[in-house]
Amino acid sequence: MVEKEEAAISEEEAAQYDRQIRLWGLEAQKRLRASRVLLVGMKGLGAEVAKNLILAGVKGLTMLDHQQVSEEDTRTQFLIPTGSMNHNRAEASLARAQNLNPMVEVKVDIQDIADKDDTFFTQFDAVCLTCCPQDILMKVDHICHKHAIKFFSGDVFGYHGYMFANLGDHEFVEEKMKVNKVNQELEDGPEAKKVKLDSTETTMVKKTVTFCSLQEALELDWRNEQAKTRLKRTPTDYFLLQ
């Protein structure tokens, strides 16, 4: 994974991202502003992901797609302008994507993801693949896991869809509420009355979660007793990937 320094937030950026800074805090926004993301696949789902990342304010987004604009893309991909048939999908999406947020550096790569070597991915902090075949998903997930790069993938099939994340050993902080029981005596007439006043205290608890690889997720042995207990809670869309 590329080494990066935490980005400082300028006054202009603070005004631009005011709502989300109030939502998830200044430190989280600084980490976003220091992150470079690779997005592969610029169909309808890819356009939605690109929009959200650009508006959130990442440092840089590279949109990679070697395919040309199809008739379906002109109806489902809102970043592609009219008259873009037979142009490259990523290149056709660039102008509208950049206009969403001039503070984000948006780039295009028209090479096939299958032709990229390991070193290409190490320049990014996160990689997101949309609408890619399973062999490509497996390959890129393996590369990202090896280099501690956050990996996401997703696809849609009509009214169904899925999202997979492999964040490796992921550390996060969870807010916990602690209730402190307090007894306070109040004078009221001849007899003293005890009134219970509960105070709450917020503590931040650091946790770590280890994510499995895509290969491990897809090769789960459902004959295993532990896996059988999870089967009823497993969405049927999971089996679209099998």
PASEBA-1860 file (N, C-alpha, C; in nm, 3 decimals):
! residues 242
1> MVEKEEAA> 0.084/-0.118/0.000/0.000/0.000/0.000/0.088/0.124/0.000 ~ 0.045/0.227/-0.069/0.122/0.350/-0.077/0.125/0.418/0.058 ~ 0.244/0.467/0.098/0.257/0.541/0.222/0.206/0.682/0.199 ~ 0.130/0.735/0.295/0.075/0.868/0.276/0.078/0.946/0.406 ~ 0.086/1.076/0.394/0.077/1.163/0.509/-0.066/1.212/0.522 ~ -0.105/1.238/0.646/-0.241/1.285/0.670/-0.257/1.424/0.609 ~ -0.360/1.442/0.528/-0.380/1.568/0.458/-0.437/1.674/0.552 ~ -0.388/1.797/0.536/-0.445/1.908/0.610/-0.568/1.957/0.536
9> ISEEEAAQ> -0.666/2.005/0.610/-0.791/2.054/0.551/-0.785/2.206/0.541 ~ -0.796/2.259/0.420/-0.797/2.404/0.401/-0.933/2.461/0.438 ~ -0.940/2.594/0.447/-1.068/2.659/0.479/-1.172/2.630/0.371 ~ -1.126/2.629/0.245/-1.218/2.601/0.134/-1.273/2.459/0.144 ~ -1.187/2.364/0.180/-1.230/2.225/0.195/-1.322/2.209/0.315 ~ -1.291/2.280/0.424/-1.376/2.274/0.543/-1.517/2.322/0.513 ~ -1.528/2.425/0.429/-1.660/2.473/0.389/-1.729/2.375/0.296 ~ -1.652/2.317/0.203/-1.708/2.221/0.107/-1.761/2.096/0.176
17> YDRQIRLW> -1.685/2.046/0.275/-1.719/1.919/0.340/-1.778/1.940/0.479 ~ -1.837/2.055/0.503/-1.886/2.089/0.637/-1.984/1.986/0.693 ~ -2.080/1.945/0.613/-2.183/1.851/0.662/-2.123/1.717/0.701 ~ -2.035/1.664/0.619/-1.980/1.533/0.652/-1.876/1.539/0.763 ~ -1.807/1.651/0.778/-1.717/1.667/0.892/-1.796/1.662/1.021 ~ -1.913/1.725/1.022/-1.999/1.719/1.140/-2.057/1.580/1.161 ~ -2.068/1.503/1.053/-2.125/1.369/1.063/-2.022/1.269/1.115 ~ -1.902/1.263/1.054/-1.805/1.161/1.096/-1.674/1.218/1.148
25> GLEAQKRL> -1.664/1.350/1.161/-1.549/1.410/1.228/-1.437/1.454/1.136 ~ -1.356/1.546/1.186/-1.247/1.603/1.107/-1.139/1.501/1.074 ~ -1.104/1.415/1.171/-0.997/1.318/1.147/-1.033/1.220/1.035 ~ -1.160/1.177/1.033/-1.205/1.087/0.927/-1.197/1.156/0.790 ~ -1.234/1.285/0.786/-1.227/1.358/0.660/-1.082/1.376/0.615 ~ -0.992/1.395/0.709/-0.850/1.406/0.673/-0.799/1.276/0.610 ~ -0.843/1.164/0.665/-0.800/1.035/0.608/-0.857/1.016/0.468 ~ -0.981/1.061/0.448/-1.040/1.055/0.314/-0.959/1.139/0.216
33> RASRVLLV> -0.921/1.260/0.259/-0.850/1.352/0.172/-0.708/1.304/0.139 ~ -0.661/1.202/0.211/-0.528/1.147/0.185/-0.534/1.016/0.108 ~ -0.654/0.972/0.071/-0.671/0.838/0.012/-0.681/0.842/-0.140 ~ -0.615/0.747/-0.202/-0.625/0.728/-0.348/-0.696/0.596/-0.375 ~ -0.795/0.600/-0.462/-0.883/0.485/-0.485/-0.882/0.447/-0.632 ~ -0.876/0.316/-0.658/-0.891/0.263/-0.793/-1.031/0.205/-0.807 ~ -1.104/0.250/-0.908/-1.238/0.198/-0.936/-1.236/0.132/-1.073 ~ -1.269/0.004/-1.078/-1.266/-0.073/-1.202/-1.408/-0.105/-1.246
41> GMKGLGAE> -1.441/-0.070/-1.371/-1.574/-0.098/-1.425/-1.665/0.023/-1.418 ~ -1.689/0.088/-1.531/-1.769/0.211/-1.533/-1.904/0.191/-1.598 ~ -1.975/0.085/-1.555/-2.115/0.069/-1.592/-2.199/0.148/-1.492 ~ -2.327/0.117/-1.481/-2.414/0.193/-1.392/-2.370/0.190/-1.247 ~ -2.333/0.072/-1.197/-2.287/0.060/-1.059/-2.158/0.138/-1.036 ~ -2.067/0.129/-1.131/-1.941/0.202/-1.119/-1.963/0.353/-1.113 ~ -2.060/0.402/-1.190/-2.090/0.545/-1.188/-2.140/0.589/-1.051 ~ -2.224/0.508/-0.988/-2.274/0.539/-0.854/-2.160/0.543/-0.753
49> VAKNLILA> -2.072/0.445/-0.760/-1.958/0.440/-0.668/-1.868/0.561/-0.690 ~ -1.841/0.594/-0.815/-1.756/0.709/-0.847/-1.816/0.837/-0.791 ~ -1.945/0.856/-0.810/-2.012/0.976/-0.760/-1.996/0.990/-0.610 ~ -2.020/0.881/-0.536/-2.012/0.886/-0.390/-1.870/0.913/-0.341 ~ -1.771/0.852/-0.406/-1.632/0.874/-0.365/-1.587/1.016/-0.393 ~ -1.625/1.068/-0.509/-1.584/1.204/-0.546/-1.649/1.307/-0.456 ~ -1.777/1.291/-0.429/-1.846/1.385/-0.341/-1.796/1.375/-0.197 ~ -1.754/1.256/-0.156/-1.701/1.239/-0.020/-1.568/1.311/-0.003
57> GVKGLTML> -1.492/1.326/-0.112/-1.370/1.405/-0.106/-1.242/1.327/-0.089 ~ -1.229/1.214/-0.160/-1.100/1.143/-0.157/-0.995/1.228/-0.228 ~ -0.869/1.194/-0.208/-0.762/1.272/-0.273/-0.761/1.249/-0.423 ~ -0.770/1.122/-0.464/-0.767/1.091/-0.606/-0.847/0.967/-0.639 ~ -0.909/0.966/-0.755/-0.986/0.851/-0.803/-0.941/0.818/-0.945 ~ -0.902/0.693/-0.966/-0.868/0.645/-1.101/-0.979/0.553/-1.148 ~ -1.044/0.589/-1.259/-1.151/0.508/-1.317/-1.090/0.424/-1.429 ~ -1.095/0.293/-1.414/-1.034/0.203/-1.511/-1.141/0.121/-1.582
65> DHQQVSEE> -1.139/0.124/-1.714/-1.232/0.044/-1.795/-1.179/0.040/-1.938 ~ -1.167/-0.079/-1.993/-1.117/-0.092/-2.130/-1.230/-0.109/-2.232 ~ -1.354/-0.114/-2.184/-1.468/-0.138/-2.272/-1.522/-0.008/-2.332 ~ -1.591/-0.023/-2.445/-1.654/0.092/-2.510/-1.798/0.109/-2.463 ~ -1.849/0.231/-2.480/-1.986/0.262/-2.440/-2.084/0.183/-2.526 ~ -2.177/0.115/-2.461/-2.280/0.039/-2.531/-2.413/0.114/-2.526 ~ -2.511/0.064/-2.598/-2.643/0.127/-2.595/-2.704/0.121/-2.455 ~ -2.680/0.011/-2.385/-2.729/-0.002/-2.248/-2.667/0.104/-2.157
73> DTRTQFLI> -2.538/0.132/-2.176/-2.470/0.233/-2.094/-2.533/0.370/-2.109 ~ -2.580/0.404/-2.229/-2.640/0.535/-2.251/-2.770/0.552/-2.173 ~ -2.830/0.440/-2.131/-2.956/0.447/-2.054/-2.933/0.432/-1.904 ~ -2.822/0.371/-1.863/-2.804/0.337/-1.721/-2.684/0.404/-1.655 ~ -2.600/0.471/-1.732/-2.479/0.530/-1.675/-2.487/0.681/-1.690 ~ -2.516/0.751/-1.579/-2.546/0.895/-1.585/-2.423/0.984/-1.606 ~ -2.303/0.929/-1.595/-2.183/1.010/-1.620/-2.147/1.016/-1.768 ~ -2.210/0.932/-1.848/-2.180/0.927/-1.992/-2.276/1.020/-2.067
81> PTGSMNHN> -2.225/1.121/-2.138/-2.312/1.212/-2.212/-2.367/1.150/-2.340 ~ -2.472/1.209/-2.392/-2.530/1.164/-2.518/-2.428/1.175/-2.631 ~ -2.432/1.079/-2.720/-2.340/1.081/-2.834/-2.204/1.020/-2.806 ~ -2.196/0.936/-2.701/-2.068/0.876/-2.663/-2.053/0.731/-2.708 ~ -2.147/0.684/-2.789/-2.140/0.545/-2.836/-2.005/0.516/-2.900 ~ -1.951/0.398/-2.866/-1.825/0.348/-2.920/-1.702/0.425/-2.870 ~ -1.721/0.516/-2.773/-1.608/0.576/-2.704/-1.575/0.491/-2.581 ~ -1.456/0.506/-2.528/-1.420/0.432/-2.407/-1.508/0.478/-2.290
89> RAEASLAR> -1.555/0.381/-2.210/-1.648/0.412/-2.101/-1.586/0.505/-1.996 ~ -1.462/0.479/-1.957/-1.398/0.562/-1.855/-1.372/0.703/-1.907 ~ -1.323/0.712/-2.030/-1.295/0.844/-2.088/-1.424/0.924/-2.105 ~ -1.531/0.858/-2.145/-1.659/0.927/-2.163/-1.715/0.977/-2.031 ~ -1.676/0.914/-1.920/-1.728/0.951/-1.788/-1.647/1.060/-1.720 ~ -1.530/1.091/-1.772/-1.435/1.177/-1.701/-1.488/1.318/-1.676 ~ -1.541/1.384/-1.778/-1.579/1.525/-1.764/-1.686/1.544/-1.656 ~ -1.792/1.465/-1.662/-1.899/1.480/-1.563/-1.852/1.438/-1.424
97> AQNLNPMV> -1.766/1.337/-1.417/-1.714/1.294/-1.288/-1.631/1.405/-1.224 ~ -1.543/1.467/-1.301/-1.459/1.573/-1.247/-1.541/1.694/-1.205 ~ -1.647/1.724/-1.278/-1.732/1.838/-1.244/-1.804/1.822/-1.110 ~ -1.817/1.699/-1.063/-1.882/1.676/-0.934/-1.805/1.739/-0.820 ~ -1.672/1.741/-0.830/-1.589/1.796/-0.723/-1.450/1.827/-0.779 ~ -1.424/1.954/-0.814/-1.294/1.991/-0.870/-1.177/1.968/-0.775 ~ -1.204/1.949/-0.644/-1.096/1.928/-0.547/-1.038/1.787/-0.552 ~ -1.108/1.696/-0.619/-1.063/1.558/-0.630/-0.992/1.538/-0.764
105> EVKVDIQD> -0.877/1.474/-0.760/-0.802/1.445/-0.883/-0.857/1.318/-0.947 ~ -0.930/1.333/-1.056/-0.992/1.220/-1.125/-0.911/1.184/-1.249 ~ -0.871/1.058/-1.258/-0.792/1.010/-1.372/-0.863/0.894/-1.442 ~ -0.816/0.863/-1.561/-0.872/0.754/-1.642/-0.761/0.659/-1.683 ~ -0.794/0.530/-1.682/-0.702/0.426/-1.731/-0.784/0.334/-1.821 ~ -0.742/0.317/-1.947/-0.821/0.239/-2.042/-0.759/0.101/-2.070 ~ -0.663/0.061/-1.988/-0.603/-0.071/-2.006/-0.688/-0.177/-1.937 ~ -0.687/-0.297/-1.990/-0.760/-0.409/-1.931/-0.701/-0.442/-1.794
113> IADKDDTF> -0.787/-0.456/-1.693/-0.741/-0.488/-1.558/-0.664/-0.619/-1.555 ~ -0.697/-0.710/-1.646/-0.630/-0.841/-1.650/-0.482/-0.828/-1.687 ~ -0.444/-0.716/-1.750/-0.306/-0.697/-1.793/-0.220/-0.623/-1.690 ~ -0.279/-0.585/-1.578/-0.205/-0.510/-1.476/-0.125/-0.604/-1.387 ~ -0.003/-0.563/-1.352/0.078/-0.644/-1.261/0.059/-0.597/-1.117 ~ 0.121/-0.667/-1.023/0.102/-0.638/-0.881/0.140/-0.495/-0.845 ~ 0.248/-0.445/-0.902/0.298/-0.313/-0.863/0.199/-0.201/-0.897 ~ 0.115/-0.222/-0.997/0.017/-0.119/-1.034/-0.075/-0.088/-0.917
121> FTQFDAVC> -0.117/-0.190/-0.843/-0.216/-0.172/-0.737/-0.157/-0.108/-0.611 ~ -0.025/-0.114/-0.595/0.035/-0.064/-0.471/0.032/0.088/-0.459 ~ -0.006/0.159/-0.564/-0.017/0.305/-0.557/-0.149/0.350/-0.495 ~ -0.238/0.255/-0.465/-0.371/0.288/-0.414/-0.389/0.242/-0.270 ~ -0.477/0.313/-0.198/-0.513/0.275/-0.061/-0.633/0.182/-0.060 ~ -0.716/0.190/-0.162/-0.834/0.104/-0.172/-0.861/0.075/-0.319 ~ -0.908/-0.046/-0.345/-0.942/-0.090/-0.481/-1.084/-0.142/-0.480 ~ -1.165/-0.095/-0.575/-1.305/-0.136/-0.585/-1.332/-0.188/-0.726
129> LTCCPQDI> -1.375/-0.313/-0.736/-1.407/-0.375/-0.865/-1.557/-0.390/-0.878 ~ -1.613/-0.346/-0.991/-1.755/-0.363/-1.017/-1.774/-0.438/-1.148 ~ -1.870/-0.530/-1.147/-1.911/-0.602/-1.268/-1.792/-0.672/-1.335 ~ -1.709/-0.738/-1.256/-1.592/-0.809/-1.308/-1.611/-0.960/-1.294 ~ -1.550/-1.040/-1.383/-1.560/-1.186/-1.371/-1.488/-1.236/-1.247 ~ -1.527/-1.357/-1.205/-1.477/-1.410/-1.078/-1.326/-1.430/-1.077 ~ -1.267/-1.472/-1.189/-1.122/-1.494/-1.189/-1.045/-1.365/-1.165 ~ -1.097/-1.253/-1.218/-1.034/-1.123/-1.194/-1.052/-1.082/-1.049
137> LMKVDHIC> -1.170/-1.105/-0.994/-1.195/-1.072/-0.853/-1.098/-1.146/-0.762 ~ -1.082/-1.275/-0.787/-0.991/-1.357/-0.706/-0.847/-1.306/-0.716 ~ -0.803/-1.277/-0.837/-0.666/-1.232/-0.859/-0.638/-1.101/-0.787 ~ -0.725/-1.002/-0.806/-0.702/-0.870/-0.748/-0.717/-0.874/-0.596 ~ -0.813/-0.951/-0.546/-0.829/-0.964/-0.401/-0.702/-1.022/-0.338 ~ -0.643/-1.120/-0.404/-0.519/-1.182/-0.353/-0.405/-1.080/-0.350 ~ -0.394/-1.000/-0.456/-0.289/-0.897/-0.461/-0.309/-0.794/-0.350 ~ -0.432/-0.747/-0.336/-0.462/-0.645/-0.235/-0.438/-0.698/-0.094
145> HKHAIKFF> -0.477/-0.823/-0.069/-0.457/-0.883/0.064/-0.308/-0.891/0.096 ~ -0.228/-0.926/-0.004/-0.083/-0.941/0.016/-0.017/-0.808/0.048 ~ -0.070/-0.698/-0.010/-0.009/-0.567/0.008/-0.086/-0.478/0.106 ~ -0.178/-0.535/0.183/-0.256/-0.460/0.283/-0.332/-0.343/0.222 ~ -0.393/-0.368/0.106/-0.477/-0.269/0.039/-0.623/-0.308/0.060 ~ -0.706/-0.212/0.095/-0.848/-0.240/0.116/-0.912/-0.281/-0.017 ~ -0.989/-0.390/-0.014/-1.049/-0.442/-0.137/-1.201/-0.448/-0.124 ~ -1.269/-0.398/-0.227/-1.415/-0.404/-0.233/-1.455/-0.454/-0.372
153> SGDVFGYH> -1.566/-0.525/-0.379/-1.620/-0.564/-0.509/-1.772/-0.569/-0.501 ~ -1.836/-0.556/-0.616/-1.981/-0.561/-0.619/-2.032/-0.577/-0.761 ~ -2.158/-0.616/-0.771/-2.222/-0.632/-0.901/-2.373/-0.630/-0.880 ~ -2.446/-0.608/-0.987/-2.592/-0.611/-0.982/-2.643/-0.704/-1.091 ~ -2.751/-0.775/-1.058/-2.813/-0.869/-1.152/-2.964/-0.843/-1.147 ~ -3.011/-0.747/-1.227/-3.152/-0.711/-1.221/-3.184/-0.648/-1.087 ~ -3.276/-0.710/-1.011/-3.313/-0.659/-0.879/-3.224/-0.713/-0.768 ~ -3.123/-0.788/-0.801/-3.035/-0.848/-0.702/-2.894/-0.790/-0.716
161> GYMFANLG> -2.818/-0.798/-0.609/-2.681/-0.749/-0.612/-2.604/-0.796/-0.490 ~ -2.475/-0.769/-0.491/-2.392/-0.808/-0.377/-2.279/-0.708/-0.360 ~ -2.220/-0.707/-0.240/-2.099/-0.631/-0.211/-2.010/-0.716/-0.123 ~ -1.882/-0.721/-0.154/-1.785/-0.795/-0.074/-1.673/-0.700/-0.033 ~ -1.626/-0.716/0.091/-1.516/-0.633/0.141/-1.412/-0.720/0.209 ~ -1.286/-0.694/0.178/-1.173/-0.758/0.246/-1.082/-0.646/0.294 ~ -1.093/-0.613/0.422/-1.015/-0.505/0.481/-0.895/-0.557/0.559 ~ -0.867/-0.687/0.546/-0.754/-0.745/0.618/-0.777/-0.740/0.769
169> DHEFVEEK> -0.673/-0.705/0.844/-0.686/-0.684/0.989/-0.726/-0.539/1.010 ~ -0.854/-0.518/1.032/-0.911/-0.383/1.034/-0.935/-0.336/1.177 ~ -0.873/-0.225/1.214/-0.892/-0.167/1.346/-0.992/-0.052/1.338 ~ -1.079/-0.045/1.436/-1.177/0.063/1.441/-1.211/0.092/1.587 ~ -1.276/0.205/1.608/-1.315/0.246/1.743/-1.467/0.248/1.751 ~ -1.519/0.188/1.856/-1.664/0.180/1.876/-1.703/0.257/2.001 ~ -1.808/0.336/1.988/-1.855/0.416/2.101/-1.945/0.332/2.191 ~ -1.913/0.330/2.321/-1.991/0.254/2.417/-2.046/0.347/2.524
177> MKVNKVNQ> -2.172/0.324/2.561/-2.236/0.402/2.667/-2.233/0.324/2.797 ~ -2.179/0.385/2.903/-2.173/0.323/3.034/-2.264/0.399/3.129 ~ -2.352/0.327/3.198/-2.447/0.389/3.291/-2.391/0.377/3.432 ~ -2.375/0.492/3.498/-2.326/0.495/3.636/-2.444/0.516/3.730 ~ -2.464/0.424/3.824/-2.572/0.433/3.920/-2.532/0.526/4.035 ~ -2.616/0.624/4.062/-2.586/0.721/4.168/-2.708/0.735/4.258 ~ -2.687/0.732/4.390/-2.793/0.758/4.488/-2.771/0.895/4.550 ~ -2.876/0.975/4.549/-2.866/1.108/4.609/-2.983/1.128/4.703
185> ELEDGPEA> -2.955/1.172/4.827/-3.060/1.194/4.925/-3.109/1.337/4.915 ~ -3.242/1.351/4.908/-3.305/1.483/4.902/-3.396/1.501/5.022 ~ -3.388/1.616/5.086/-3.475/1.645/5.200/-3.611/1.689/5.149 ~ -3.717/1.624/5.198/-3.852/1.661/5.157/-3.945/1.633/5.275 ~ -3.965/1.733/5.358/-4.049/1.712/5.476/-3.971/1.645/5.587 ~ -4.040/1.576/5.672/-3.976/1.516/5.789/-3.887/1.396/5.757 ~ -3.914/1.328/5.648/-3.836/1.209/5.615/-3.751/1.234/5.490 ~ -3.632/1.180/5.495/-3.543/1.193/5.380/-3.581/1.091/5.274
193> KKVKLDST> -3.585/1.133/5.151/-3.617/1.044/5.040/-3.491/1.021/4.955 ~ -3.474/0.896/4.913/-3.362/0.863/4.826/-3.407/0.863/4.680 ~ -3.339/0.938/4.600/-3.371/0.947/4.458/-3.253/0.892/4.378 ~ -3.282/0.800/4.287/-3.177/0.743/4.203/-3.155/0.830/4.079 ~ -3.036/0.876/4.062/-3.000/0.956/3.946/-2.893/0.881/3.867 ~ -2.927/0.835/3.748/-2.833/0.760/3.664/-2.759/0.855/3.570 ~ -2.630/0.849/3.572/-2.550/0.929/3.479/-2.488/0.837/3.374 ~ -2.468/0.888/3.255/-2.409/0.809/3.147/-2.272/0.863/3.111
201> ETTMVKKT> -2.185/0.773/3.074/-2.049/0.808/3.036/-2.016/0.739/2.904 ~ -1.963/0.815/2.810/-1.927/0.762/2.679/-1.779/0.724/2.677 ~ -1.752/0.601/2.641/-1.613/0.556/2.628/-1.590/0.504/2.487 ~ -1.468/0.517/2.439/-1.431/0.469/2.306/-1.352/0.340/2.321 ~ -1.400/0.233/2.258/-1.339/0.102/2.269/-1.275/0.065/2.135 ~ -1.146/0.032/2.137/-1.076/-0.006/2.015/-1.096/-0.155/1.988 ~ -1.133/-0.187/1.864/-1.158/-0.326/1.827/-1.085/-0.361/1.697 ~ -1.064/-0.490/1.677/-0.999/-0.539/1.555/-1.081/-0.653/1.496
209> VTFCSLQE> -1.105/-0.647/1.366/-1.177/-0.753/1.295/-1.089/-0.802/1.181 ~ -1.078/-0.932/1.166/-1.001/-0.991/1.057/-1.095/-1.040/0.948 ~ -1.079/-0.985/0.827/-1.165/-1.021/0.714/-1.104/-1.140/0.639 ~ -1.190/-1.223/0.584/-1.143/-1.336/0.504/-1.126/-1.293/0.359 ~ -1.054/-1.372/0.282/-1.036/-1.344/0.140/-1.161/-1.386/0.064 ~ -1.173/-1.339/-0.060/-1.287/-1.376/-0.143/-1.286/-1.526/-0.170 ~ -1.169/-1.582/-0.191/-1.159/-1.726/-0.216/-1.210/-1.806/-0.097 ~ -1.174/-1.765/0.024/-1.221/-1.834/0.144/-1.372/-1.822/0.158
217> ALELDWRN> -1.426/-1.706/0.123/-1.570/-1.684/0.134/-1.648/-1.772/0.037 ~ -1.593/-1.792/-0.083/-1.664/-1.868/-0.185/-1.641/-2.019/-0.174 ~ -1.533/-2.058/-0.107/-1.503/-2.200/-0.095/-1.546/-2.258/0.040 ~ -1.635/-2.190/0.107/-1.685/-2.239/0.235/-1.754/-2.374/0.218 ~ -1.721/-2.468/0.303/-1.780/-2.602/0.299/-1.910/-2.601/0.380 ~ -2.023/-2.603/0.308/-2.153/-2.594/0.375/-2.191/-2.724/0.445 ~ -2.111/-2.829/0.430/-2.137/-2.953/0.503/-2.086/-2.944/0.647 ~ -2.001/-2.845/0.672/-1.950/-2.822/0.807/-2.065/-2.782/0.899
225> EQAKTRLK> -2.068/-2.837/1.020/-2.178/-2.812/1.113/-2.191/-2.664/1.148 ~ -2.079/-2.598/1.167/-2.084/-2.455/1.200/-2.140/-2.374/1.083 ~ -2.102/-2.413/0.961/-2.153/-2.343/0.843/-2.302/-2.367/0.825 ~ -2.348/-2.487/0.859/-2.490/-2.518/0.845/-2.577/-2.426/0.930 ~ -2.528/-2.392/1.049/-2.605/-2.304/1.137/-2.618/-2.163/1.080 ~ -2.524/-2.125/0.993/-2.528/-1.991/0.933/-2.610/-1.987/0.805 ~ -2.644/-2.103/0.752/-2.707/-2.109/0.621/-2.839/-2.032/0.616 ~ -2.920/-2.045/0.723/-3.049/-1.978/0.724/-3.034/-1.826/0.727
233> RTPTDYFL> -2.922/-1.778/0.781/-2.900/-1.634/0.789/-2.824/-1.580/0.668 ~ -2.786/-1.668/0.577/-2.710/-1.627/0.460/-2.804/-1.583/0.348 ~ -2.791/-1.459/0.297/-2.877/-1.414/0.188/-2.861/-1.502/0.064 ~ -2.971/-1.526/-0.005/-2.964/-1.611/-0.124/-2.877/-1.550/-0.234 ~ -2.860/-1.417/-0.231/-2.777/-1.352/-0.332/-2.631/-1.397/-0.325 ~ -2.590/-1.450/-0.210/-2.454/-1.501/-0.196/-2.424/-1.607/-0.303 ~ -2.524/-1.687/-0.335/-2.503/-1.799/-0.426/-2.500/-1.755/-0.572 ~ -2.526/-1.626/-0.599/-2.509/-1.574/-0.734/-2.362/-1.577/-0.776
241> LQ> -2.273/-1.578/-0.678/-2.130/-1.577/-0.707/-2.073/-1.716/-0.728 ~ -2.151/-1.817/-0.698/-2.100/-1.955/-0.707/-2.087/-2.001/-0.853
END
